[in-house]
Amino acid sequence: VQALARFGPERTRSSLRLALGDESSGVRIAAAAVLGRSPSRESLADLERLCGDGDARVVAAAVRAAGELLEGWSDREPGDGAWLRTAIAREPLVA
C-alpha cells in the first residue's frame, strides 16, 4: 500500500479504496497514511469514512492523516475537515 504513494491519486484511487475495506487493520492504517499525502476532497472524504472504523488504531491513523492533509493543502476550503472535531471529541485518545 505504501508504494502507492509514489503514484498520483488518479492512478491509485481504486487500489486505495480496496485497501480501505481490507480486513487487516494494518492495511487500512497504511491506506490512511497514503491518503494523508494526497490532498483532494476525495481523499478527505475517504479519511472521514475511515474515522467510523471499529479499530481505534485505524481511527487514530485517519485523524492523523487528515490533519496532515489539511495542513499541507494550500487551496482547501474553510469547511474542509470540519468533521475532525467530532471525530476527536468521540475518540479523545486519538487527539
N, C-alpha and C positions, 0 to 999 in steps of 0.2 A: 504494500500500500504506500509506504513512504516514497518509493521510486516514482509514483505518480506525480509527486510534487515537481518533478523536473519538466513535466509537460504542461501545456496550457489547460485551463479548466474546461475549455470546449472539447478537448480531446479525451478528457478523463472523466467527464461528468457521469456517464453510465457506469463505469467501473466503481467510482466512489459511491454512487447510490447503492450498488450491490454490497459494498463494504459496510455501509451504514446499517444494513439489515442482517449482517453476518451474525451467526450465533456466538462467535468469540468476542468477548468484550475487548480483548487486545486489538483486534482488527477494527472495531468501532472507534476505539481510542486513537489509533493511528489515522483513521479516516478523518476524525475531528481535527487532528493536527494539520493534515494536508489542507483541509477546508479553511483553516485559520490563516493560511498563506495564499488564499485565492479570493481577493477582495471582489465580491459580487453579491448582489441581493439573493441570488440562488444559493450561494454558499452560506450566507447568513440564515436563510430560511431552513436549510438543512441542519445547521447547528441548533437552531431553535427547536426543531423536531427532536433532535438528539437529546435535548435537555429533558425530554419526557422519558428517557431510558430508565429501566428499572435498576440499573447498576450505578451506584453513586460515583464510581470512578469514571464512568463514561460521561456522566453529567458534569463532573468537575473538568474533564478534558474539553467538553463542548463549551462550557463557560469561559475557560481559559483561552481557547481558540477564538471564540467570538470577540473577546476583549482585545486580543492581538490583531484580529482582522480589522476591527473598528479603529484601533489606534493608528494603524498604518494606511488607512483608506482615506485618501485626500478628498474625493468628491462624494462622500456619503451625505445623506440627508439627515437633518436633525433628529428625526424619529427613528432612524435605523438603530436597531439594537435595544429599543426601549424595554423589550421583554426580559432583558438581562436582570433588571431589578427584581422582577417577580421570581426568576429562577434562583437568584441569590437569597431572596427572602425565604423561599421554600426550602432551600438546602443551604443553610448558613455555613456549613463546613466547607463548601466549595469556594467560598469567597477568599 
